[in-house]
């Protein structure tokens, strides 16, 4: 019975992930980053009605209009990066757009967090929306920096793999 159960779960795993995903560790790195980005999106959108209040607390140039724009643009860019991170089959152009969304959202988050850390101390980070209210600090700079570094690495790795083929 135990062998049957193991065989069932192994078969299910193999049915979900195609052969090329199981062979290449680059896909697993993208999937891990995709899980992080998905967690960010879910927590931001779960209390989206309060996200504008958080972004306006950052006191970015442009006032309320920029705060509202950031509140809508950040989750949208994160969502746009998911097709690349989840290794969906898509055209080359769509893949490039998804990669660009990942790089842009990583850079924007890093810039916002750095701005808040230096100019607006004790403001809410907004990384997890209002779902997990956390203050800005060195950890937010480190977290977004590491996410940005991971984004650059997975995009570079994917582009190098496509150039080899």
Backbone as ProteinMPNN parsed JSONL, in Angstrom:
{"seq_chain_A": "XXXXXXXXXXXXXXXXXXXXXXXXXXXXXXXXXXXXXXXXXXXXXXXXXXXXXXXXXXXXXXXXXXXXXXXXXXXXXXXXXXXXXXXXXXXXXXXXXXXXXXXXXXXXXXXXXXXXXXXXXXXXXXXXXXXXXXXXXXXXXXXXXXXXXXXXXXXXXXXXXXXXX", "coords_chain_A": {"N_chain_A": [[0.815, -1.192, 0.0], [1.941, 1.231, 0.808], [3.941, 1.594, -1.112], [2.366, 1.875, -3.345], [1.104, 4.302, -2.837], [3.284, 6.06, -2.827], [4.078, 5.73, -5.481], [1.818, 6.769, -6.729], [1.892, 9.54, -5.95], [4.354, 10.267, -7.035], [3.844, 9.842, -9.746], [1.841, 11.751, -10.101], [3.291, 14.106, -9.614], [5.077, 13.96, -11.77], [3.285, 14.23, -13.84], [2.387, 16.819, -13.542], [4.653, 18.5, -13.839], [6.511, 19.005, -16.725], [8.962, 17.011, -18.538], [11.344, 18.477, -19.219], [11.346, 20.403, -17.245], [11.876, 18.991, -14.953], [14.462, 18.19, -15.296], [16.197, 20.421, -15.447], [17.843, 22.591, -13.285], [17.568, 25.365, -13.372], [14.933, 25.995, -13.892], [13.744, 25.404, -11.477], [14.864, 27.325, -9.834], [13.7, 29.62, -10.898], [11.05, 29.006, -10.326], [11.087, 29.056, -7.522], [11.612, 31.791, -7.037], [9.339, 32.73, -8.246], [7.391, 31.822, -6.459], [7.938, 33.45, -4.267], [7.34, 35.983, -5.376], [4.651, 35.581, -5.974], [3.621, 35.314, -3.385], [4.063, 37.932, -2.49], [2.325, 39.334, -4.215], [-0.189, 38.263, -3.498], [-0.417, 39.025, -0.793], [-0.373, 41.79, -1.078], [-2.621, 42.305, -2.663], [-4.659, 41.277, -1.139], [-5.425, 43.103, 0.785], [-5.969, 45.36, -0.807], [-7.393, 47.766, -0.939], [-6.347, 49.325, 1.06], [-3.812, 49.764, 0.231], [-3.116, 52.056, -1.218], [-3.088, 53.991, 0.764], [-0.829, 53.2, 2.142], [1.188, 53.543, 0.19], [1.005, 56.3, -0.154], [2.046, 57.144, 2.226], [4.728, 56.991, 1.852], [5.677, 59.338, 0.829], [6.523, 60.052, -1.814], [7.812, 61.778, -4.719], [5.437, 63.604, -6.541], [3.158, 63.208, -5.18], [-0.213, 62.367, -4.249], [-1.142, 61.355, -6.672], [1.028, 59.947, -7.771], [1.329, 58.084, -5.736], [-1.069, 56.618, -5.947], [-0.685, 55.639, -8.521], [1.612, 54.044, -8.172], [0.538, 52.17, -6.39], [-1.18, 50.744, -8.024], [0.489, 49.96, -10.114], [2.669, 48.425, -9.106], [1.662, 45.789, -8.15], [0.673, 44.988, -10.644], [2.947, 44.842, -12.317], [4.308, 42.84, -10.932], [2.548, 40.732, -11.322], [2.772, 40.543, -14.081], [5.303, 39.461, -14.306], [5.077, 36.819, -13.634], [4.44, 34.816, -15.72], [6.973, 34.291, -16.919], [8.461, 33.484, -14.67], [7.091, 31.204, -13.849], [7.606, 29.519, -15.884], [5.983, 29.337, -18.203], [4.714, 28.336, -21.394], [5.34, 30.446, -24.048], [5.477, 33.118, -26.489], [8.54, 34.51, -27.844], [8.619, 37.308, -27.612], [6.659, 37.826, -25.646], [7.865, 36.551, -23.547], [10.14, 38.16, -23.175], [8.888, 40.546, -22.389], [7.745, 39.719, -19.975], [10.078, 39.114, -18.553], [11.168, 41.682, -18.464], [9.233, 42.963, -16.894], [9.724, 41.683, -14.459], [12.36, 42.542, -13.867], [12.006, 45.328, -13.79], [10.068, 45.672, -11.73], [11.512, 44.693, -9.584], [13.623, 46.541, -9.439], [12.18, 48.91, -8.986], [10.934, 48.37, -6.502], [13.244, 48.112, -4.92], [14.287, 50.712, -5.143], [12.187, 52.216, -3.967], [12.142, 51.176, -1.358], [14.725, 51.809, -0.498], [14.576, 54.61, -0.658], [12.562, 55.096, 1.277], [13.833, 54.077, 3.539], [15.984, 55.826, 3.859], [14.874, 58.456, 3.687], [12.273, 58.554, 4.772], [11.969, 57.477, 7.551], [10.603, 54.941, 9.714], [8.297, 54.419, 8.286], [5.657, 52.485, 6.778], [6.502, 49.47, 5.154], [5.168, 48.231, 2.977], [5.722, 46.096, 1.35], [4.364, 43.72, 1.795], [1.836, 44.637, 1.525], [-1.04, 45.846, 3.283], [-1.619, 43.672, 4.665], [0.396, 42.332, 6.112], [1.615, 44.373, 8.157], [4.593, 45.998, 8.22], [7.451, 47.756, 9.34], [9.756, 49.893, 7.579], [13.221, 49.17, 7.194], [16.624, 48.068, 7.656], [16.36, 45.442, 6.918], [14.38, 45.387, 4.933], [15.648, 46.661, 2.845], [17.732, 44.846, 2.404], [16.226, 42.533, 1.765], [14.766, 43.301, -0.596], [16.934, 43.914, -2.188], [18.169, 41.398, -2.433], [16.115, 39.982, -3.715], [16.064, 41.428, -6.093], [18.663, 40.844, -7.045], [18.397, 38.07, -7.383], [16.46, 38.121, -9.394], [17.865, 39.3, -11.542], [19.807, 37.314, -11.914], [18.267, 34.988, -12.626], [17.049, 35.851, -14.981], [19.274, 36.401, -16.592], [20.405, 33.836, -16.683], [18.368, 32.406, -18.001], [18.344, 33.711, -20.483], [20.934, 33.167, -21.409], [20.754, 30.394, -21.661], [18.87, 30.226, -23.707], [20.31, 31.352, -25.791], [22.27, 29.463, -26.219], [20.876, 27.327, -27.258]], "CA_chain_A": [[0.0, 0.0, 0.0], [2.82, 2.39, 0.894], [4.584, 1.729, -2.425], [1.347, 2.368, -4.261], [0.908, 5.719, -2.532], [4.477, 6.754, -3.323], [4.003, 5.699, -6.942], [0.762, 7.704, -7.103], [2.364, 10.917, -5.809], [5.419, 10.468, -8.012], [3.178, 9.977, -11.04], [1.166, 13.044, -10.112], [4.35, 15.103, -9.757], [5.59, 13.891, -13.134], [2.247, 14.714, -14.746], [2.273, 18.273, -13.409], [5.842, 19.153, -14.367], [7.056, 18.32, -17.891], [10.297, 16.415, -18.407], [12.427, 19.47, -19.237], [11.358, 21.114, -15.963], [12.46, 18.133, -13.921], [15.888, 18.019, -15.554], [16.992, 21.65, -15.392], [17.688, 23.314, -12.012], [17.212, 26.769, -13.608], [13.483, 26.105, -13.769], [13.409, 25.382, -10.052], [15.229, 28.632, -9.282], [12.64, 30.544, -11.309], [9.841, 28.664, -9.582], [11.255, 29.545, -6.146], [11.401, 33.24, -7.08], [7.922, 32.899, -8.567], [6.623, 31.635, -5.226], [8.13, 34.676, -3.477], [6.582, 37.061, -6.023], [3.232, 35.262, -5.788], [3.295, 35.663, -2.0], [3.98, 39.394, -2.432], [1.096, 39.764, -4.893], [-1.36, 37.871, -2.708], [-0.527, 39.864, 0.407], [-0.689, 43.162, -1.476], [-3.979, 42.397, -3.191], [-5.63, 40.866, -0.13], [-5.903, 44.357, 1.387], [-5.609, 46.348, -1.827], [-8.041, 49.058, -0.685], [-5.495, 50.089, 1.975], [-2.463, 49.87, -0.338], [-2.879, 53.459, -1.597], [-2.714, 54.703, 1.993], [0.565, 52.847, 2.442], [2.074, 54.2, -0.78], [1.029, 57.753, 0.09], [2.898, 57.349, 3.396], [6.141, 57.011, 1.446], [5.989, 60.724, 0.458], [7.289, 60.099, -3.062], [7.538, 62.947, -5.546], [4.229, 63.415, -7.328], [2.032, 63.231, -4.252], [-1.252, 61.345, -4.258], [-1.255, 60.727, -7.991], [2.105, 58.962, -7.866], [1.026, 57.021, -4.77], [-2.1, 55.77, -6.551], [-0.067, 54.965, -9.662], [2.461, 52.977, -7.634], [-0.314, 51.135, -5.794], [-1.703, 49.912, -9.106], [1.547, 49.478, -10.999], [3.521, 47.402, -8.484], [1.1, 44.44, -8.304], [0.531, 44.671, -12.064], [4.259, 44.4, -12.787], [4.583, 41.54, -10.31], [1.719, 39.763, -12.036], [3.354, 40.392, -15.413], [6.535, 38.667, -14.251], [4.791, 35.414, -13.32], [4.579, 33.84, -16.812], [8.382, 33.902, -17.048], [8.908, 32.779, -13.464], [6.437, 29.897, -13.779], [8.046, 28.784, -17.08], [4.861, 29.082, -19.102], [5.045, 28.379, -22.817], [4.908, 31.713, -24.629], [6.334, 33.596, -27.568], [9.773, 35.169, -27.405], [8.283, 38.675, -27.218], [5.97, 37.772, -24.351], [8.88, 36.164, -22.556], [10.947, 39.362, -22.917], [8.061, 41.482, -21.623], [7.641, 39.178, -18.62], [11.389, 39.321, -17.929], [11.294, 43.118, -18.195], [8.378, 43.249, -15.728], [10.427, 41.203, -13.267], [13.495, 43.422, -13.587], [11.511, 46.665, -13.44], [9.434, 45.665, -10.409], [12.582, 44.519, -8.591], [14.33, 47.817, -9.32], [11.276, 49.893, -8.378], [10.822, 48.055, -5.074], [14.503, 48.452, -4.258], [14.345, 52.171, -5.066], [11.209, 52.692, -2.984], [12.577, 50.776, -0.016], [15.901, 52.614, -0.172], [14.068, 55.959, -0.41], [11.87, 55.119, 2.575], [14.813, 53.82, 4.594], [16.818, 57.01, 4.047], [14.166, 59.729, 3.783], [11.023, 58.478, 5.531], [12.098, 56.376, 8.513], [9.409, 54.525, 10.456], [7.12, 54.291, 7.432], [5.314, 51.101, 6.502], [7.244, 49.031, 3.972], [4.265, 47.978, 1.867], [6.08, 44.887, 0.604], [3.291, 42.751, 1.979], [0.603, 45.394, 1.58], [-1.499, 46.098, 4.651], [-1.876, 42.361, 5.262], [1.453, 42.17, 7.111], [2.206, 45.705, 8.316], [5.969, 45.97, 8.71], [8.16, 49.017, 9.152], [10.984, 49.864, 6.786], [14.461, 49.033, 7.943], [17.704, 47.486, 6.864], [15.937, 44.142, 6.395], [13.649, 45.574, 3.68], [16.66, 46.951, 1.825], [18.405, 43.576, 2.111], [15.278, 41.627, 1.111], [14.516, 43.714, -1.978], [18.198, 43.77, -2.91], [18.355, 39.979, -2.76], [15.119, 39.635, -4.735], [16.564, 42.016, -7.337], [19.804, 40.045, -7.49], [17.852, 36.802, -7.883], [15.792, 38.405, -10.665], [18.906, 39.472, -12.564], [20.449, 36.019, -12.16], [17.411, 34.056, -13.36], [16.86, 36.37, -16.339], [20.527, 36.17, -17.321], [20.54, 32.396, -16.889], [17.409, 31.997, -19.025], [18.775, 34.243, -21.777], [22.109, 32.405, -21.837], [20.292, 29.065, -22.075], [18.211, 30.373, -25.005], [21.33, 31.635, -26.798], [23.007, 28.229, -26.479], [20.029, 26.428, -28.06]], "C_chain_A": [[0.866, 1.265, 0.0], [3.502, 2.646, -0.45], [3.608, 2.306, -3.439], [1.123, 3.872, -4.083], [2.09, 6.545, -3.043], [4.445, 6.826, -4.839], [2.937, 6.681, -7.446], [1.262, 9.144, -7.061], [3.487, 11.227, -6.784], [4.839, 10.644, -9.408], [2.469, 11.307, -11.175], [2.17, 14.174, -10.307], [4.866, 15.133, -11.193], [4.565, 14.389, -14.142], [2.137, 16.235, -14.702], [3.442, 18.976, -14.09], [6.384, 18.37, -15.555], [8.503, 17.875, -17.666], [11.399, 17.475, -18.346], [12.47, 20.288, -17.945], [12.022, 20.289, -14.875], [13.962, 18.001, -14.089], [16.725, 19.242, -15.219], [16.779, 22.397, -14.073], [17.332, 24.793, -12.193], [15.706, 26.979, -13.483], [13.057, 26.151, -12.307], [13.784, 26.7, -9.384], [14.175, 29.676, -9.643], [11.353, 30.277, -10.535], [9.921, 29.172, -8.144], [11.04, 31.059, -6.088], [9.945, 33.551, -7.409], [7.028, 32.739, -7.35], [6.741, 32.873, -4.342], [7.289, 35.813, -4.057], [5.083, 36.826, -5.861], [2.78, 35.605, -4.371], [3.17, 37.18, -1.849], [2.679, 39.891, -3.058], [-0.127, 39.472, -4.029], [-1.512, 38.776, -1.49], [-0.85, 41.314, 0.063], [-2.14, 43.289, -1.923], [-5.046, 41.999, -2.173], [-6.222, 42.076, 0.581], [-5.583, 45.522, 0.446], [-6.213, 47.72, -1.55], [-7.222, 49.93, 0.261], [-4.096, 50.342, 1.402], [-2.134, 51.303, -0.747], [-2.485, 54.28, -0.375], [-1.259, 54.426, 2.362], [1.505, 53.572, 1.49], [2.098, 55.715, -0.588], [1.867, 58.087, 1.322], [4.377, 57.376, 3.07], [6.604, 58.412, 1.058], [6.889, 60.795, -0.777], [6.912, 61.357, -3.83], [6.316, 62.655, -6.411], [2.983, 63.326, -6.479], [1.076, 62.06, -4.396], [-1.4, 60.628, -5.584], [-0.193, 59.648, -8.152], [1.862, 57.801, -6.905], [-0.016, 56.064, -5.336], [-1.543, 54.994, -7.739], [0.82, 53.81, -9.203], [1.635, 51.832, -7.063], [-0.907, 50.22, -6.857], [-0.62, 49.253, -9.928], [2.379, 48.353, -10.393], [2.918, 45.999, -8.574], [0.943, 44.023, -9.767], [1.852, 44.182, -12.654], [4.631, 43.04, -12.19], [3.797, 40.439, -11.012], [2.268, 39.504, -13.437], [4.616, 39.556, -15.429], [6.271, 37.178, -14.06], [4.88, 34.454, -14.506], [6.024, 33.38, -17.027], [8.818, 33.054, -15.863], [8.301, 31.388, -13.345], [6.704, 29.049, -15.017], [6.888, 28.405, -17.989], [5.349, 29.126, -20.542], [4.466, 29.658, -23.406], [5.876, 32.111, -25.726], [7.554, 34.305, -26.986], [9.502, 36.597, -26.918], [7.595, 38.736, -25.862], [6.938, 37.429, -23.234], [9.737, 37.372, -22.177], [10.166, 40.382, -22.085], [7.947, 41.022, -20.174], [8.96, 39.334, -17.864], [11.58, 40.79, -17.562], [10.438, 43.524, -16.998], [9.076, 42.839, -14.44], [11.567, 42.142, -12.89], [13.034, 44.809, -13.139], [10.899, 46.672, -12.043], [10.475, 45.466, -9.313], [13.319, 45.832, -8.356], [13.457, 48.874, -8.639], [11.122, 49.628, -6.883], [12.097, 48.419, -4.329], [14.632, 49.963, -4.097], [13.401, 52.741, -4.019], [11.681, 52.397, -1.568], [13.795, 51.593, 0.418], [15.491, 54.055, 0.143], [13.421, 56.048, 0.971], [12.839, 54.916, 3.734], [15.617, 55.076, 4.909], [16.016, 58.275, 4.352], [12.925, 59.698, 4.672], [11.119, 57.327, 6.531], [10.779, 56.145, 9.262], [8.145, 54.555, 9.603], [6.869, 52.808, 7.18], [5.959, 50.671, 5.193], [6.334, 48.807, 2.779], [4.598, 46.747, 1.061], [4.98, 43.847, 0.655], [1.941, 43.443, 2.097], [0.249, 45.752, 3.015], [-1.789, 44.788, 5.373], [-0.883, 42.069, 6.37], [2.134, 43.521, 7.296], [3.582, 45.627, 8.981], [6.635, 47.3, 8.412], [9.388, 48.817, 8.278], [12.187, 49.763, 7.702], [15.516, 48.414, 7.053], [17.265, 46.167, 6.249], [15.174, 44.294, 5.083], [14.6, 45.894, 2.541], [17.365, 45.662, 1.419], [17.484, 42.626, 1.347], [15.061, 42.007, -0.345], [15.788, 43.658, -2.811], [18.453, 42.335, -3.33], [17.343, 39.499, -3.801], [15.551, 40.196, -6.09], [17.742, 41.253, -7.904], [19.337, 38.71, -8.054], [17.165, 37.003, -9.228], [16.805, 38.552, -11.792], [19.534, 38.129, -12.919], [19.56, 35.073, -12.955], [17.144, 34.539, -14.78], [18.111, 36.123, -17.17], [20.702, 34.692, -17.643], [19.596, 31.901, -17.989], [17.832, 32.49, -20.403], [20.011, 33.528, -22.299], [21.714, 31.02, -22.32], [19.608, 29.138, -23.435], [19.213, 30.656, -26.108], [22.119, 30.394, -27.164], [22.221, 27.327, -27.411], [20.033, 26.779, -29.494]], "O_chain_A": [[0.575, 2.235, -0.701], [3.624, 3.796, -0.874], [3.979, 3.121, -4.283], [0.972, 4.61, -5.056], [1.899, 7.612, -3.627], [4.751, 7.867, -5.42], [3.13, 7.344, -8.466], [1.081, 9.89, -8.023], [3.562, 12.339, -7.307], [5.292, 11.5, -10.168], [2.49, 11.923, -12.241], [1.922, 15.098, -11.082], [5.069, 16.205, -11.763], [4.936, 14.916, -15.19], [1.828, 16.867, -15.713], [3.244, 19.938, -14.832], [6.689, 17.185, -15.417], [9.167, 18.312, -16.726], [12.296, 17.38, -17.508], [13.524, 20.814, -17.586], [12.659, 20.837, -13.976], [14.668, 17.726, -13.119], [17.856, 19.105, -14.752], [15.655, 22.798, -13.77], [16.84, 25.417, -11.254], [15.26, 28.028, -13.019], [12.116, 26.859, -11.949], [13.096, 27.146, -8.466], [13.801, 30.509, -8.817], [10.653, 31.209, -10.138], [8.929, 29.664, -7.606], [10.361, 31.554, -5.188], [9.386, 34.524, -6.905], [6.022, 33.436, -7.218], [5.759, 33.299, -3.735], [6.605, 36.523, -3.319], [4.328, 37.773, -5.635], [1.682, 36.127, -4.177], [2.273, 37.662, -1.158], [2.01, 40.762, -2.502], [-0.992, 40.329, -3.852], [-2.613, 39.239, -1.191], [-1.529, 41.994, 0.831], [-2.81, 44.269, -1.599], [-6.215, 42.351, -2.333], [-7.4, 42.07, 0.939], [-5.004, 46.53, 0.854], [-5.608, 48.737, -1.891], [-7.383, 51.15, 0.265], [-3.291, 51.047, 2.01], [-0.982, 51.722, -0.634], [-1.639, 55.169, -0.471], [-0.55, 55.313, 2.837], [2.504, 54.149, 1.92], [3.125, 56.346, -0.839], [2.351, 59.212, 1.444], [5.194, 57.742, 3.915], [7.807, 58.654, 0.966], [7.892, 61.51, -0.784], [5.842, 61.929, -3.626], [6.192, 61.558, -6.954], [1.869, 63.365, -7.001], [1.484, 60.923, -4.631], [-1.74, 59.446, -5.629], [-0.492, 58.549, -8.62], [2.163, 56.654, -7.235], [0.126, 54.847, -5.224], [-1.886, 53.829, -7.941], [0.781, 52.725, -9.782], [1.985, 50.663, -7.228], [-1.112, 49.033, -6.602], [-0.781, 48.123, -10.389], [2.756, 47.419, -11.1], [3.601, 45.086, -9.036], [1.065, 42.842, -10.094], [1.871, 43.21, -13.41], [5.205, 42.193, -12.875], [4.317, 39.352, -11.263], [2.232, 38.373, -13.921], [4.969, 38.995, -16.466], [7.159, 36.36, -14.302], [5.367, 33.339, -14.318], [6.264, 32.202, -17.29], [9.471, 32.024, -16.036], [8.932, 30.485, -12.796], [6.106, 27.987, -15.187], [6.822, 27.281, -18.486], [6.281, 29.86, -20.871], [3.271, 29.928, -23.288], [6.949, 31.527, -25.875], [7.594, 34.649, -25.805], [10.086, 37.041, -25.929], [7.909, 39.59, -25.033], [6.842, 37.949, -22.123], [10.027, 37.586, -21.0], [10.723, 41.007, -21.182], [8.041, 41.832, -19.251], [8.963, 39.65, -16.674], [12.09, 41.108, -16.488], [10.864, 44.337, -16.178], [9.026, 43.562, -13.445], [11.719, 42.498, -11.721], [13.607, 45.392, -12.219], [11.175, 47.574, -11.252], [10.332, 46.018, -8.221], [13.606, 46.195, -7.215], [13.944, 49.643, -7.81], [11.173, 50.561, -6.082], [12.041, 48.972, -3.231], [15.038, 50.444, -3.04], [13.77, 53.645, -3.27], [11.628, 53.258, -0.691], [13.882, 52.018, 1.57], [15.996, 54.652, 1.094], [13.702, 56.969, 1.737], [12.677, 55.52, 4.794], [15.901, 55.364, 6.072], [16.43, 59.082, 5.184], [12.566, 60.715, 5.265], [10.433, 56.315, 6.381], [9.962, 57.054, 9.412], [7.043, 54.7, 10.132], [7.764, 51.98, 7.349], [5.96, 51.431, 4.224], [6.702, 49.165, 1.66], [3.837, 46.376, 0.167], [4.703, 43.174, -0.337], [1.01, 42.903, 2.695], [1.128, 45.938, 3.856], [-2.159, 44.788, 6.547], [-1.266, 41.61, 7.446], [3.144, 43.786, 6.644], [3.709, 45.243, 10.143], [6.41, 47.898, 7.36], [9.978, 47.738, 8.235], [12.159, 50.22, 8.845], [15.322, 48.257, 5.848], [17.739, 45.801, 5.173], [15.291, 43.44, 4.203], [14.393, 45.458, 1.409], [17.573, 45.412, 0.232], [17.912, 41.984, 0.387], [15.154, 41.159, -1.232], [15.732, 43.386, -4.01], [18.899, 42.079, -4.448], [17.681, 38.697, -4.671], [15.422, 39.524, -7.113], [17.818, 41.036, -9.113], [19.831, 38.269, -9.092], [17.272, 36.151, -10.11], [16.622, 37.993, -12.873], [19.767, 37.84, -14.093], [20.044, 34.413, -13.875], [17.023, 33.723, -15.694], [18.024, 35.687, -18.318], [21.103, 34.338, -18.752], [19.983, 31.073, -18.814], [17.694, 31.765, -21.388], [20.131, 33.302, -23.503], [22.281, 30.52, -23.292], [19.743, 28.217, -24.24], [19.001, 30.247, -27.25], [22.592, 30.272, -28.294], [22.798, 26.642, -28.254], [19.371, 26.117, -30.293]]}, "name": "protein", "num_of_chains": 1, "seq": "XXXXXXXXXXXXXXXXXXXXXXXXXXXXXXXXXXXXXXXXXXXXXXXXXXXXXXXXXXXXXXXXXXXXXXXXXXXXXXXXXXXXXXXXXXXXXXXXXXXXXXXXXXXXXXXXXXXXXXXXXXXXXXXXXXXXXXXXXXXXXXXXXXXXXXXXXXXXXXXXXXXXX"}
